[in-house]
């Protein structure tokens, strides 16, 4: 695989110790170009790293995806979070995982991301983009154009635009469908819709999605991956499209997508007494 960049958060219990323990082997087998446990570097500055080793949970994966911008490199994520839906390996199995990487027993899986634009501001999202009202408890209205066509005017708490990866996050909790994470599609899920006709939509990843307010609508808020937010005003138009570059994961073939659904979400299991 070549040289590796190591990322993580020292605020996560066990991360610093895990990095110190594995560092001699990683340096010997691959070479290390960078160690960043403070989440304050720009991964795009590192032109030597061929892959990334990330210590953290799902939030760390989402953050690194955004920070990498369009210069993504294959990432092996080691779970130090609660759920670990986006991570590939548990900390106790890291030694075996590195052996598989060294022997070439892995594949690189690609996940669709969004590129969101709001005026001069532009950012990536791996999971979802949520548009809600700023005033809790009041009906929020937002209009949508899909593929250049006027589509819907949502009334309720807001709307979630999710990638296939993000279909198991906020969108699923709001009643949206679960998609295979490696297909090319977008899920649009209303939040607490104030109309029985408003149902989740699955549209082509090539469709440009635009969300905007009308003159009598109150201001809204745009949140990317639950980590970055911006205000949506009357003069704004949020434009969401599939990014030109996907985020790439190192996959070891240990767990399938459906095994993750069964183990982490209790998907398909029988009710327990």
PATI-883749 format. One record per residue: residue in one letter; x, y, z of N, C-alpha, C, O in turn. Coordinates in steps of 0.02 Angstrom, whole numbers, padded with zeros to 5 digits, always signed. Example, Ala and Ser with C-alpha at 12.3 -4.5 7.8 and 13.67 -1.06 7.14 Angstrom:
2
a+00660-00284+00390+00615-00225+00390+00660-00165+00390+00712-00166+00423;s+00642-00112+00354+00684-00053+00357+00645+00002+00394+00670+00057+00402;
END
This chain:
273
x+00041-00061+00000+00000+00000+00000+00042+00063+00000+00021+00115-00026;x+00102+00060+00028+00144+00119+00031+00135+00158+00096+00102+00133+00142;x+00164+00218+00100+00162+00257+00162+00091+00273+00185+00046+00280+00143;x+00082+00279+00251+00016+00290+00280+00016+00353+00322+00065+00370+00355;x-00040+00388+00322-00052+00444+00367-00098+00420+00422-00149+00389+00408;x-00081+00436+00484-00120+00413+00542-00161+00472+00569-00134+00526+00583;x-00226+00461+00575-00271+00513+00601-00312+00485+00659-00319+00424+00666;x-00338+00529+00701-00379+00509+00757-00391+00567+00803-00372+00623+00789;x-00424+00552+00859-00438+00603+00909-00412+00579+00977-00433+00528+01002;x-00366+00618+01005-00339+00600+01070-00392+00607+01125-00380+00584+01181;x-00448+00637+01110-00502+00643+01159-00539+00578+01169-00573+00569+01219;x-00533+00532+01121-00564+00466+01127-00521+00421+01171-00461+00414+01159;x-00551+00392+01221-00514+00349+01266-00482+00291+01228-00516+00256+01190;x-00418+00281+01240-00383+00224+01210-00347+00239+01145-00305+00200+01124;x-00363+00295+01113-00334+00310+01048-00259+00321+01052-00221+00292+01013;x-00237+00363+01097-00165+00378+01103-00126+00315+01117-00074+00303+01086;x-00149+00274+01164-00113+00212+01181-00112+00165+01121-00061+00132+01109;x-00166+00161+01084-00169+00116+01027-00121+00137+00972-00087+00096+00942;x-00117+00203+00960-00071+00228+00909+00002+00215+00929+00042+00193+00888;x+00018+00227+00992+00086+00215+01016+00104+00141+01012+00162+00125+00997;x+00056+00098+01024+00070+00026+01023+00082+00000+00952+00125-00043+00941;x+00045+00027+00904+00049+00000+00836+00100+00037+00793+00119+00013+00740;x+00123+00095+00816+00166+00138+00775+00230+00103+00751+00246+00108+00692;x+00268+00067+00794+00329+00034+00770+00316-00013+00711+00354-00014+00663;x+00263-00052+00715+00248-00098+00661+00229-00061+00598+00252-00078+00543;x+00187-00010+00604+00165+00027+00545+00225+00061+00512+00230+00062+00450;x+00269+00089+00551+00329+00121+00523+00372+00071+00487+00399+00085+00434;x+00379+00011+00515+00420-00041+00485+00391-00068+00421+00426-00078+00372;x+00326-00081+00421+00294-00115+00364+00273-00068+00308+00271-00087+00250;x+00257-00005+00326+00228+00040+00275+00264+00108+00271+00270+00136+00216;x+00287+00133+00326+00312+00202+00329+00255+00249+00348+00198+00238+00327;x+00270+00300+00387+00220+00347+00412+00237+00417+00389+00292+00441+00401;x+00190+00451+00357+00202+00519+00333+00176+00572+00381+00200+00629+00380;x+00128+00553+00424+00097+00603+00469+00060+00568+00525+00031+00514+00516;x+00061+00600+00584+00020+00578+00640-00018+00639+00664+00012+00688+00688;x-00084+00638+00659-00125+00694+00681-00181+00667+00726-00229+00638+00702;x-00174+00678+00791-00224+00658+00839-00262+00717+00867-00300+00711+00916;x-00252+00775+00837-00286+00836+00860-00338+00861+00810-00374+00909+00824;x-00344+00827+00752-00394+00844+00701-00388+00916+00678-00439+00949+00663;x-00327+00941+00674-00318+01011+00654-00277+01019+00591-00262+01075+00572;x-00257+00964+00559-00217+00969+00499-00260+00964+00437-00318+00943+00441;x-00232+00982+00381-00266+00976+00317-00236+00915+00281-00180+00919+00257;x-00274+00860+00276-00246+00800+00243-00224+00812+00171-00183+00774+00145;x-00250+00864+00140-00232+00878+00070-00160+00903+00063-00133+00903+00008;x-00130+00923+00119-00061+00945+00118-00012+00886+00112+00045+00894+00093;x-00036+00826+00129+00007+00767+00130+00002+00732+00062-00045+00696+00048;x+00052+00744+00021+00051+00715-00047+00087+00648-00051+00088+00616-00103;x+00118+00626+00004+00156+00564+00004+00115+00504+00027+00128+00448+00006;x+00066+00515+00069+00027+00460+00096-00015+00426+00042-00047+00459+00001;x-00014+00360+00041-00052+00320-00007-00117+00294+00023-00163+00275-00013;x-00121+00293+00090-00182+00273+00123-00182+00302+00193-00132+00329+00216;x-00238+00296+00227-00245+00326+00294-00268+00273+00343-00306+00228+00327;x-00242+00279+00404-00262+00236+00460-00296+00282+00511-00263+00326+00540;x-00360+00272+00521-00400+00317+00563-00423+00283+00627-00452+00229+00625;x-00409+00314+00683-00430+00288+00748-00487+00332+00775-00476+00390+00791;x-00547+00303+00779-00604+00342+00803-00669+00307+00788-00669+00248+00770;x-00723+00343+00795-00789+00316+00780-00816+00343+00714-00778+00368+00672;x-00881+00337+00706-00913+00359+00644-00904+00434+00633-00894+00457+00576;x-00906+00473+00687-00897+00545+00680-00828+00563+00653-00821+00610+00615;x-00777+00524+00673-00710+00537+00648-00705+00522+00573-00670+00557+00537;x-00741+00471+00550-00742+00455+00479-00774+00512+00440-00748+00533+00388;x-00831+00537+00464-00866+00591+00430-00822+00654+00428-00819+00688+00376;x-00788+00668+00482-00744+00727+00485-00686+00721+00436-00670+00768+00400;x-00654+00662+00435-00597+00652+00390-00618+00656+00317-00582+00683+00275;x-00676+00628+00301-00701+00632+00233-00708+00704+00210-00689+00721+00154;x-00735+00746+00254-00744+00816+00236-00676+00852+00231-00665+00891+00184;x-00631+00838+00277-00566+00871+00277-00523+00851+00217-00481+00891+00194;x-00532+00791+00192-00494+00769+00134-00514+00805+00070-00475+00808+00022;x-00574+00833+00068-00596+00867+00008-00599+00820-00051-00625+00764-00045;x-00573+00840-00108-00575+00798-00167-00514+00754-00174-00508+00717-00224;x-00469+00756-00125-00408+00716-00129-00412+00658-00080-00371+00653-00034;x-00460+00614-00090-00470+00559-00044-00420+00503-00057-00403+00488-00115;x-00398+00471-00004-00356+00412-00009-00390+00356+00030-00428+00369+00077;x-00379+00292+00011-00411+00237+00046-00398+00240+00121-00341+00251+00142;x-00450+00231+00160-00446+00239+00232-00468+00176+00268-00522+00149+00255;x-00426+00152+00313-00443+00096+00357-00462+00126+00425-00419+00154+00459;x-00525+00120+00443-00551+00151+00505-00555+00099+00560-00585+00046+00552;x-00524+00115+00617-00522+00072+00675-00571+00100+00727-00566+00158+00746;x-00617+00058+00748-00672+00083+00790-00652+00097+00862-00629+00052+00898;x-00661+00160+00883-00656+00179+00952-00719+00217+00974-00718+00255+01022;x-00772+00208+00936-00835+00242+00951-00886+00194+00979-00869+00137+00998;x-00949+00216+00983-01002+00176+01012-01030+00126+00962-01037+00067+00978;x-01046+00149+00901-01078+00106+00852-01028+00077+00803-01025+00016+00793;x-00989+00120+00771-00939+00096+00724-00968+00070+00660-00942+00023+00630;x-01022+00101+00637-01054+00077+00576-01010+00090+00514-01013+00052+00466;x-00971+00143+00516-00930+00160+00458-00859+00133+00464-00820+00137+00416;x-00841+00107+00522-00773+00082+00531-00768+00010+00507-00818-00024+00498;x-00707-00012+00496-00696-00078+00466-00674-00130+00517-00690-00190+00510;x-00638-00110+00569-00607-00159+00613-00611-00134+00685-00606-00074+00698;x-00618-00180+00732-00615-00164+00802-00542-00161+00824-00499-00192+00793;x-00530-00122+00877-00461-00111+00899-00424-00176+00913-00364-00181+00898;x-00458-00225+00942-00425-00288+00959-00404-00329+00899-00366-00377+00907;x-00429-00313+00840-00413-00351+00780-00367-00312+00732-00358-00332+00675;x-00339-00257+00756-00299-00215+00712-00237-00250+00686-00218-00242+00629;x-00204-00291+00728-00144-00325+00707-00157-00371+00647-00119-00371+00599;x-00212-00409+00651-00230-00452+00595-00248-00410+00533-00233-00430+00477;x-00281-00353+00544-00300-00311+00488-00238-00284+00451-00237-00283+00390;x-00188-00264+00488-00127-00238+00456-00091-00293+00418-00060-00280+00366;x-00095-00354+00442-00065-00411+00406-00100-00421+00339-00068-00433+00288;x-00167-00416+00339-00205-00423+00278-00189-00368+00228-00184-00379+00168;x-00181-00308+00254-00163-00252+00210-00094-00263+00179-00085-00253+00119;x-00046-00283+00220+00022-00295+00195+00023-00349+00142+00062-00346+00094;x-00019-00400+00150-00021-00456+00103-00067-00442+00043-00074-00484-00001;x-00097-00383+00042-00140-00365-00014-00208-00398-00012-00242-00401-00064;x-00229-00422+00046-00294-00457+00052-00347-00407+00072-00375-00411+00127;x-00362-00361+00028-00412-00310+00041-00438-00284-00025-00411-00299-00078;x-00491-00246-00022-00515-00210-00080-00530-00138-00059-00536-00124+00001;x-00536-00094-00107-00553-00025-00093-00625-00013-00115-00642-00018-00174;x-00668+00002-00066-00738+00017-00080-00749+00091-00085-00721+00130-00047;x-00790+00112-00133-00803+00183-00144-00874+00200-00121-00922+00164-00135;x-00879+00256-00085-00944+00280-00061-00958+00350-00089-00916+00395-00085;x-01017+00357-00116-01039+00421-00143-01041+00474-00087-01061+00460-00031;x-01021+00534-00104-01027+00592-00059-01066+00647-00094-01075+00646-00155;x-01088+00695-00054-01120+00755-00081-01070+00812-00084-01023+00815-00044;x-01081+00857-00131-01048+00922-00131-01104+00974-00126-01144+00981-00172;x-01106+01009-00071-01158+01058-00059-01131+01128-00070-01074+01143-00052;x-01172+01171-00101-01153+01240-00112-01209+01286-00087-01268+01275-00100;x-01187+01337-00051-01234+01387-00026-01200+01454-00034-01160+01475+00008;x-01216+01489-00088-01181+01550-00105-01108+01535-00121-01094+01494-00165;x-01062+01569-00087-00991+01558-00098-00963+01500-00057-00905+01481-00065;x-01004+01473-00013-00981+01419+00031-00994+01351-00001-01047+01340-00031;x-00945+01306+00005-00952+01240-00024-00920+01189+00023-00867+01203+00053;x-00952+01131+00031-00926+01080+00077-00949+01011+00056-00998+01003+00020;x-00913+00960+00080-00930+00890+00067-00970+00860+00124-00965+00883+00181;x-01010+00809+00108-01046+00771+00159-01048+00698+00137-01064+00683+00080;x-01032+00655+00183-01031+00583+00169-01098+00550+00188-01120+00503+00155;x-01129+00574+00241-01192+00545+00265-01253+00581+00238-01292+00554+00199;x-01261+00644+00260-01324+00678+00243-01319+00753+00251-01272+00780+00281;x-01368+00786+00223-01378+00858+00229-01448+00869+00254-01497+00847+00223;x-01454+00902+00311-01519+00912+00343-01537+00986+00341-01496+01029+00358;x-01597+01001+00320-01622+01070+00319-01682+01073+00366-01732+01038+00355;x-01678+01115+00416-01732+01121+00465-01745+01195+00480-01706+01238+00460;x-01799+01208+00515-01814+01275+00537-01771+01294+00597-01747+01251+00633;x-01762+01359+00606-01723+01383+00663-01764+01386+00727-01737+01387+00782;x-01831+01387+00720-01875+01392+00778-01907+01324+00792-01949+01301+00754;x-01886+01293+00846-01913+01228+00864-01987+01232+00881-02010+01279+00913;x-02024+01180+00859-02095+01177+00875-02141+01211+00826-02201+01209+00834;x-02114+01244+00775-02154+01278+00724-02146+01243+00657-02093+01217+00641;x-02200+01242+00618-02197+01211+00552-02149+01250+00508-02152+01312+00504;x-02105+01213+00476-02054+01243+00432-02070+01224+00360-02086+01167+00345;x-02066+01273+00315-02079+01261+00244-02014+01270+00204-01977+01318+00215;x-02002+01224+00158-01945+01230+00113-01964+01199+00046-01996+01146+00045;x-01945+01231-00008-01963+01208-00075-01903+01172-00107-01846+01186-00092;x-01919+01124-00151-01866+01083-00182-01875+01080-00258-01931+01073-00283;x-01819+01085-00293-01815+01070-00363-01770+01008-00371-01717+01004-00340;x-01792+00961-00411-01754+00899-00422-01743+00890-00496-01790+00887-00535;x-01680+00886-00516-01664+00878-00586-01689+00934-00630-01705+00924-00688;x-01692+00995-00602-01714+01053-00639-01789+01064-00640-01813+01110-00672;x-01827+01020-00607-01900+01025-00607-01926+01042-00538-01900+01017-00487;x-01976+01086-00535-02009+01100-00472-02039+01036-00446-02077+01002-00482;x-02024+01018-00384-02046+00954-00358-02095+00961-00301-02155+00946-00309;x-02072+00983-00244-02113+00983-00184-02102+01045-00143-02050+01078-00148;x-02152+01060-00103-02145+01110-00050-02158+01074+00015-02215+01058+00031;x-02105+01061+00052-02110+01023+00114-02136+01066+00171-02116+01124+00178;x-02179+01037+00211-02204+01070+00271-02196+01021+00328-02219+00964+00324;x-02164+01041+00381-02152+00998+00438-02092+01022+00478-02085+01082+00491;x-02049+00975+00497-01988+00994+00534-01929+01006+00488-01880+01037+00509;x-01933+00983+00425-01878+00993+00379-01872+00934+00331-01920+00898+00319;x-01811+00926+00305-01799+00872+00256-01727+00848+00263-01682+00888+00277;x-01717+00783+00251-01651+00753+00251-01634+00731+00181-01673+00696+00149;x-01576+00751+00156-01550+00726+00092-01492+00680+00109-01441+00703+00135;x-01498+00616+00094-01449+00567+00117-01417+00529+00059-01449+00515+00009;x-01354+00514+00068-01319+00468+00023-01340+00397+00041-01372+00386+00092;x-01323+00347-00001-01336+00278+00020-01303+00260+00086-01331+00224+00127;x-01243+00286+00098-01210+00275+00162-01251+00305+00219-01259+00274+00271;x-01277+00365+00208-01316+00399+00259-01388+00375+00265-01425+00399+00307;x-01408+00328+00222-01477+00305+00225-01491+00266+00290-01549+00257+00308;x-01439+00244+00325-01449+00209+00389-01441+00256+00448-01438+00234+00505;x-01437+00321+00436-01429+00370+00490-01494+00407+00503-01546+00375+00515;x-01493+00473+00500-01552+00514+00516-01611+00497+00470-01668+00495+00493;x-01596+00486+00407-01650+00470+00359-01688+00408+00379-01750+00407+00376;x-01652+00356+00400-01685+00294+00421-01729+00306+00483-01784+00281+00487;x-01703+00346+00530-01741+00361+00591-01805+00399+00575-01854+00395+00612;x-01805+00436+00519-01864+00473+00498-01910+00433+00453-01959+00460+00427;x-01895+00369+00443-01938+00326+00402-01915+00316+00331-01952+00288+00291;x-01854+00337+00314-01828+00328+00247-01804+00258+00234-01793+00220+00282;x-01794+00238+00171-01772+00170+00154-01698+00161+00165-01659+00209+00166;x-01678+00098+00174-01608+00080+00179-01583+00060+00110-01612+00018+00077;x-01529+00092+00088-01500+00078+00023-01434+00041+00030-01398+00049+00079;x-01418+00000-00020-01351-00029-00023-01302+00029-00028-01311+00073-00070;x-01249+00029+00013-01206+00088+00017-01164+00103-00045-01135+00157-00051;x-01160+00056-00092-01117+00067-00149-01155+00080-00214-01126+00079-00268;x-01222+00091-00209-01259+00108-00269-01258+00184-00277-01238+00221-00232;x-01279+00207-00335-01279+00279-00349-01351+00305-00346-01387+00301-00395;x-01370+00332-00289-01438+00358-00281-01438+00406-00222-01392+00408-00182;x-01492+00445-00218-01501+00494-00164-01569+00484-00133-01619+00474-00168;x-01572+00487-00067-01635+00481-00031-01655+00550-00005-01615+00586+00024;x-01718+00569-00017-01746+00631+00010-01802+00613+00057-01854+00586+00036;x-01793+00627+00121-01840+00605+00172-01867+00665+00211-01828+00701+00242;x-01932+00676+00210-01961+00730+00250-01959+00714+00325-01964+00656+00344;x-01952+00766+00366-01952+00758+00438-02020+00780+00465-02039+00838+00459;x-02056+00733+00496-02121+00748+00526-02164+00788+00478-02188+00842+00495;x-02175+00761+00418-02211+00797+00366-02282+00813+00388-02316+00772+00420;x-02305+00873+00371-02372+00896+00390-02420+00883+00332-02466+00922+00320;x-02409+00828+00297-02453+00808+00241-02442+00733+00230-02385+00710+00227;x-02497+00696+00223-02491+00623+00214-02460+00605+00147-02435+00549+00139;x-02461+00651+00099-02434+00637+00033-02359+00644+00029-02328+00623-00020;x-02327+00672+00080-02255+00681+00079-02221+00616+00103-02225+00599+00162;x-02189+00583+00058-02156+00519+00072-02083+00522+00049-02066+00562+00007;x-02041+00479+00077-01971+00478+00055-01966+00463-00020-02005+00425-00047;x-01917+00494-00051-01904+00484-00123-01833+00456-00132-01787+00475-00095;x-01825+00413-00180-01759+00391-00202-01750+00415-00273-01787+00396-00318;x-01700+00457-00284-01689+00486-00350-01618+00470-00374-01576+00447-00335;x-01606+00482-00437-01541+00467-00466-01487+00512-00436-01499+00571-00420;x-01427+00485-00428-01372+00525-00401-01350+00580-00449-01315+00626-00430;x-01372+00575-00512-01355+00627-00561-01402+00687-00557-01388+00739-00588;x-01456+00681-00519-01504+00736-00514-01477+00790-00468-01455+00777-00412;x-01479+00851-00493-01461+00909-00452-01521+00926-00408-01577+00930-00432;x-01508+00935-00343-01562+00951-00295-01551+01021-00269-01496+01039-00247;x-01604+01061-00272-01600+01130-00247-01655+01140-00195-01713+01122-00206;x-01636+01168-00139-01683+01185-00086-01681+01260-00074-01627+01290-00072;x-01740+01290-00066-01743+01363-00058-01806+01382-00020-01853+01342-00014;x-01807+01443+00005-01864+01470+00041-01903+01518-00002-01875+01548-00049;x-01966+01526+00013-02008+01576-00021-02013+01638+00024-01997+01635+00083;x-02036+01694-00005-02034+01757+00032-02068+01756+00100-02048+01792+00146;x-02120+01714+00109-02155+01713+00173-02129+01658+00220-02159+01646+00272;x-02074+01625+00201-02047+01571+00242-01996+01598+00293-01957+01642+00277;x-01997+01571+00354-01946+01591+00403-01878+01560+00384-01875+01512+00346;x-01824+01588+00411-01757+01564+00396-01747+01493+00421-01780+01471+00468;x-01702+01458+00388-01688+01389+00406-01615+01379+00422-01576+01426+00426;x-01597+01316+00432-01529+01298+00449-01509+01237+00410-01549+01190+00403;x-01448+01236+00384-01420+01179+00346-01366+01147+00387-01320+01181+00410;x-01370+01081+00398-01321+01045+00438-01293+00987+00396-01331+00946+00370;x-01227+00984+00390-01193+00932+00352-01163+00881+00399-01121+00898+00442;x-01184+00818+00392-01157+00762+00431-01161+00775+00507-01123+00746+00545;x-01208+00817+00527-01215+00832+00598-01158+00870+00628-01153+00875+00689;x-01113+00898+00586-01051+00928+00612-01041+01000+00590-01009+01038+00627;x-01066+01019+00533-01055+01086+00506-01123+01116+00489-01165+01082+00459;x-01135+01178+00507-01200+01208+00494-01193+01278+00465-01144+01313+00476;x-01245+01298+00428-01250+01365+00398-01323+01386+00400-01368+01344+00400;x-01335+01450+00400-01404+01476+00397-01428+01476+00325-01390+01491+00279;x-01492+01460+00316-01525+01464+00250-01574+01522+00252-01626+01518+00285;x-01557+01575+00215-01599+01635+00214-01641+01640+00151-01637+01596+00108;x-01680+01693+00146-01726+01701+00089-01690+01707+00023-01716+01686-00029;x-01631+01736+00023-01595+01746-00040-01550+01687-00058-01517+01687-00109;x-01550+01636-00015-01504+01580-00025-01538+01524-00065-01599+01517-00066;x-01495+01485-00097-01518+01425-00132-01465+01371-00119-01408+01376-00141;x-01486+01319-00083-01441+01264-00068-01441+01216-00128-01493+01189-00147;x-01382+01205-00156-01375+01160-00214-01336+01098-00192-01281+01104-00165;x-01365+01040-00202-01335+00976-00181-01327+00932-00242-01375+00920-00280;x-01266+00907-00252-01253+00860-00306-01204+00808-00282-01169+00817-00232;x-01200+00752-00319-01150+00701-00303-01081+00729-00317-01069+00759-00370;x-01036+00720-00270-00967+00744-00279-00932+00705-00335-00949+00647-00349;x-00884+00737-00366-00847+00704-00420-00803+00648-00394-00789+00599-00429;x-00781+00654-00331-00738+00603-00301-00773+00570-00242-00798+00605-00198;x-00775+00504-00240-00805+00469-00183-00756+00466-00124-00697+00483-00131;x-00781+00445-00067-00736+00429-00011-00720+00355-00017-00764+00315-00032;x-00657+00338-00005-00635+00269-00016-00615+00235+00050-00575+00262+00089;x-00643+00177+00061-00630+00138+00121-00587+00076+00103-00595+00047+00050;x-00542+00058+00148-00508-00006+00144-00555-00058+00173-00574-00054+00232;x-00574-00107+00133-00620-00159+00154-00583-00226+00157-00549-00246+00109;x-00590-00260+00213-00554-00323+00224-00599-00384+00213-00576-00441+00217;x-00662-00372+00198-00708-00428+00186-00729-00465+00248-00753-00522+00245;x-00719-00433+00306-00736-00466+00369-00811-00463+00382-00841-00512+00405;x-00842-00406+00368-00914-00397+00380-00946-00369+00318-00922-00321+00288;x-01003-00399+00298-01041-00372+00242-01086-00316+00268-01094-00307+00329;x-01115-00279+00221-01162-00226+00240-01221-00254+00279-01245-00223+00326;x-01244-00313+00259-01302-00342+00291-01285-00370+00360-01327-00370+00405;x-01223-00393+00369-01201-00414+00435-01199-00354+00482-01214-00361+00542;x-01179-00297+00456-01178-00236+00498-01250-00218+00519-01261-00199+00576;x-01297-00223+00472-01366-00207+00488-01393-00253+00542-01428-00232+00588;x-01376-00317+00536-01401-00365+00585-01369-00354+00654-01403-00354+00705;x-01304-00344+00654-01268-00339+00718-01279-00273+00753-01287-00271+00814;x-01279-00218+00715-01280-00152+00746-01350-00122+00753-01363-00083+00799;x-01395-00141+00707-01461-00112+00709-01516-00162+00726-01575-00145+00729;x-01496-00224+00737-01545-00276+00752-01591-00289+00693-01649-00308+00703;x-01567-00279+00633-01607-00284+00572-01626-00357+00558-01583-00401+00556;x-01690-00369+00549-01712-00436+00530-01715-00485+00588-01730-00544+00577;x-01701-00463+00649-01701-00508+00706-01772-00515+00734-01814-00472+00725;x-01784-00570+00768-01850-00581+00798-01856-00543+00863-01807-00535+00899;x-01916-00520+00879-01925-00486+00943-01907-00532+01002-01920-00592+01000;x-01877-00503+01053-01858-00542+01111-01910-00534+01166-01940-00481+01174;x-01919-00588+01203-01968-00586+01258-01937-00547+01317-01970-00540+01369;
END
